Amino acid sequence: MHVLLSPHAAAGHGGHSRLASAAHSALTGSVALATMLHLGWSEQVDPVGQTLSDYVLHEGAATLFIACVGCAAAGSAALLAALLRSRLPVGAVAPATLGVGCAGLALCAVFRTDEAGSTQSLSGLVHRHAAGASLAALPAAGLLLARRLRGHRPTSARTPRIRQLSWASSGAALLFLGTHVSASRSPSNGAARVLGLAERVTLGLEIALLFAMADALRTGRNR
């Protein structure tokens, strides 16, 4: 079918395909860096009880943490650019919501969290709200995108996975929110002991969701 496309249209299709591939690469880099953090600082940070943001508080891990979150932000930004350039019928709300998630990730990389038990700083406040906005926005963007692409071939074949991961991410995010609120009110309760695990499950599902959206856009270039 590409022989029937104008050079401008073909360039547009190739452009969003390259952006989707760039998103995939950046997200892969983020996963690799997260793995390095878990392996290299396993004695300093408890992956079950402490959040991923706590790595930034340890010497040597801060740079890797910033790079890890920065790669995730870059991947979501490339995904947003691919979405806007794809000419798929995605509407305006889905890209805007994905943009909120992307901005939240970027702010999390720039503003560091506060150490547990310390006085809350402006940086810690921005980090916390940016993380919350990102965790809420990414599943919402997935659900909106899946709904818009449901009848559009060939991307429609990918929408069930996007929808499933979006719902799973939404449930995990709500569970993490409840765990976080409970741990904040009483640091000694059981919720605080699994805070890190709840966050990692949520982040894992949301990264998988971003991969699924990138794969759908790479598939969509063929029509």
C-alpha positions in Angstrom: 0.0 0.0 0.0 2.9 2.3 0.5 3.4 2.8 -3.2 0.0 4.5 -3.3 0.9 7.0 -0.6 2.2 10.4 -1.4 5.8 11.1 -0.3 4.5 13.3 2.5 2.1 10.7 3.8 4.8 8.0 3.6 7.2 10.2 5.5 4.5 10.7 8.2 4.0 7.0 8.5 7.8 6.4 8.8 8.1 9.2 11.3 5.7 7.9 13.8 7.1 4.4 13.4 10.5 5.7 14.3 9.2 7.6 17.2 7.3 4.5 18.5 10.6 2.5 18.2 12.4 5.3 20.0 9.8 5.1 22.8 10.3 1.3 23.0 14.1 1.7 23.3 13.9 4.4 26.0 11.5 2.3 28.0 13.8 -0.7 27.7 16.6 1.5 29.0 14.5 2.5 32.0 13.8 -1.1 32.8 17.5 -2.0 32.5 18.5 0.9 34.8 15.8 -0.1 37.4 17.3 -3.6 37.4 20.7 -2.2 38.1 19.4 -0.1 41.0 17.7 -3.2 42.5 20.8 -5.3 42.1 23.4 -2.7 43.1 21.7 -1.2 46.2 19.7 -4.3 47.5 21.2 -3.8 51.0 20.5 -0.1 51.2 16.9 -0.1 49.9 14.3 -2.7 50.8 12.3 -3.3 47.6 9.3 -4.5 49.6 9.1 -1.7 52.1 10.7 1.3 50.4 9.7 3.1 47.3 11.8 3.4 44.1 12.3 7.1 44.9 14.3 6.2 48.0 17.2 5.2 45.7 17.9 8.9 45.1 18.8 9.3 48.8 21.8 6.9 48.6 25.2 7.8 47.3 25.9 6.5 43.8 22.3 5.6 43.1 20.9 9.1 42.6 22.3 9.4 39.1 21.0 6.0 38.0 17.6 6.8 39.5 17.4 10.1 37.6 18.5 8.4 34.4 15.9 5.6 35.0 13.0 8.0 35.5 14.3 10.2 32.7 14.3 7.3 30.3 10.7 6.6 31.2 9.8 10.2 30.7 11.6 10.3 27.3 9.9 7.1 26.3 6.5 8.4 27.1 7.3 11.7 25.3 8.4 9.8 22.2 5.2 7.8 22.5 3.1 11.0 22.7 4.9 12.5 19.6 4.3 9.2 17.7 0.6 9.4 18.7 0.3 12.9 17.5 2.1 12.2 14.2 0.3 8.9 13.4 -2.9 10.5 12.2 -4.8 7.8 14.0 -8.3 8.8 15.2 -7.2 9.3 18.8 -8.9 12.6 19.5 -7.5 15.2 21.8 -8.1 13.9 25.3 -6.0 10.7 25.1 -2.8 12.6 24.0 -3.4 15.3 26.6 -3.8 12.7 29.4 -0.6 11.0 28.2 1.1 14.4 28.3 0.2 14.7 31.9 1.8 11.3 32.6 4.9 12.3 30.7 5.2 15.6 32.6 4.7 13.9 35.9 7.6 11.5 35.1 9.8 14.4 34.1 9.1 16.2 37.3 9.8 13.1 39.4 13.3 13.0 37.8 14.0 16.7 38.5 12.6 17.0 42.0 13.8 14.5 44.6 11.8 12.9 47.3 12.2 13.6 51.1 13.8 11.1 53.5 11.2 9.3 55.6 10.5 11.1 58.8 12.1 14.4 57.7 10.3 17.7 57.2 8.6 17.9 53.9 10.3 20.2 51.4 9.0 21.9 48.3 11.0 19.4 46.2 9.4 16.5 48.0 5.9 17.9 47.6 6.4 18.4 43.9 7.8 14.9 43.6 4.9 13.3 45.4 2.2 15.1 43.5 3.9 14.6 40.2 4.2 10.9 40.9 0.5 10.7 41.8 -0.5 12.5 38.6 1.6 10.2 36.5 0.3 7.1 38.1 -3.3 8.2 37.5 -2.9 9.7 34.0 -1.1 6.8 32.3 -3.9 4.2 32.8 -6.5 6.8 31.9 -4.6 7.5 28.7 -4.5 3.8 27.9 -8.2 3.4 28.4 -9.0 6.4 26.2 -6.6 5.2 23.5 -8.0 1.7 23.5 -11.6 3.1 23.1 -10.6 5.4 20.2 -8.7 2.7 18.3 -11.2 -0.2 19.0 -12.6 -0.2 15.4 -9.4 0.9 13.6 -7.4 -1.8 11.9 -4.8 -3.1 12.4 -4.4 -1.4 15.8 -7.7 -2.8 17.0 -6.0 -6.2 17.4 -3.7 -4.5 20.1 -6.4 -2.7 22.0 -7.6 -5.6 24.2 -4.1 -5.8 25.7 -3.9 -2.0 26.2 -7.4 -2.1 27.9 -6.4 -5.0 30.2 -3.2 -3.4 31.3 -4.9 -0.1 31.8 -7.5 -1.6 34.1 -4.8 -3.6 35.9 -2.7 -0.5 36.3 -5.7 1.5 37.6 -6.4 -1.2 40.2 -2.8 -1.4 41.3 -2.5 2.4 41.5 -5.6 2.6 43.8 -4.1 -0.2 45.9 -0.8 1.7 46.1 -2.6 4.9 47.0 -4.5 3.2 49.8 -1.2 1.7 51.1 0.5 5.0 50.9 -2.2 6.8 52.8 -2.3 4.1 55.5 1.5 4.1 55.8 1.6 7.9 56.1 -0.9 7.9 58.9 0.8 5.1 60.8 4.4 4.2 59.7 4.4 1.2 62.0 1.4 -0.6 60.5 1.4 -3.5 58.0 0.8 -1.3 55.0 4.1 0.5 55.5 5.9 -2.9 55.2 4.6 -3.5 51.7 4.6 0.1 50.4 7.6 -0.5 48.0 6.1 -3.8 46.7 2.7 -2.1 45.9 4.5 0.7 44.1 6.7 -1.6 42.1 3.7 -3.7 40.9 2.0 -0.5 39.8 5.0 0.9 38.0 5.7 -2.5 36.3 2.1 -2.6 35.0 2.3 1.0 33.8 5.6 0.4 32.0 4.1 -2.7 30.4 1.2 -0.4 29.3 3.5 2.1 27.7 5.2 -0.8 25.8 1.8 -2.0 24.6 0.9 1.4 23.3 4.2 1.7 21.5 3.7 -1.7 19.9 0.2 -0.7 18.8 1.6 2.4 17.1 4.3 0.5 15.3 1.6 -1.9 14.1 -0.6 0.9 13.0 2.0 2.2 10.5 1.2 -0.7 8.1 -2.2 0.8 7.1 
